[in-house]
Amino acid sequence: MTDLKAQFDAAVANSKNLTARPDNATLLKIYGLYKQATIGDNTEKKPGFGDMVGRAKWDAWNANKGTSSEEAMRRYVDLIESLR
């Protein structure tokens, strides 16, 4: 786990220095995997229809429900590496 955590931390740092800005769908994937890896399953109330950005983020995080923290970290690292 320690090695995975170090890879994850490096990927988080690398995500801020990507050569090109990812499209919105990819940004939402990154967000959802990060939240799942760091917090776990989404237990927050779904934002209302007026908050479209909040709903998109909530949906992206909720799409990873049931995924272990370790698996979310692996997927996050793989996704960031594929964008570099």
N, C-alpha and C positions, 0 to 999 in steps of 0.2 A: 504494500500500500504506500509506503514512504516514497518509493521510486515513482509510482503513479502520481502521487501528490506533487512531486517535484516536476514531473512532465506537465501536469495540469497547470501548475503555477507558471511555468515557462510559456505554455500555450496562451494563458490569460495575458501575459506581458506581450507576446507576439501578436495577439489579436488587435492590439492598439497600434501596431506598426505594419499593417498589411499594405501591400503596394497599391491595391485598388480597393475602393469601398465596395463591400458585397451588396447584392441586391436585398431588398427588404425581406423577402422570404428567407434568405440565408441568415440575415441578421436576427430574425425571429427564432430560427433554429439555434443559433449561437446563444441567444438569451435563454431559451427554454432549457437547453442542456446545462448552462451555467447555474441556473436557479435549482435544477434538479440535483446537480452535483454538490452544491453548497448548502442547500436547505432541505431538499427532499421533496416529497409529494406536496403538491399545491393544496393548501387548505383554506386559502383566502376566498372571500366572496367574489363572484364574477362581477366585474364592472358593468354598469348600465349601458344601454344603447348609445347614449350621448358621448361616451368615452371610447371611441373606436380604437385608439392606440392602446389603451389599457386592456380592452377586450382581446386585441390581437396578441398582446404579451401574455395575458392570462391563458389564452388558448394554446400558445406555443409552449408554455410551461406545463400546462395540464396534459398535453399530448405525450409527455414523458412519464406520466403517473405510473407507478409500479416499477420503474427502472431503478436499479440500485445506484447508489452514489458512485460506486466504482465504475459501473458500466457507463453512466452519464459522463464521468471524467474521461474514460477511454474514447467515447464518441466525440466529445468536445475536442480532445487533442487531435483525433483523426481529422475532424472537420477543419480545424485551424490549419493543420499541416497541408491539407488539400488546397487551401486558399493562398498559401505562400508562394 
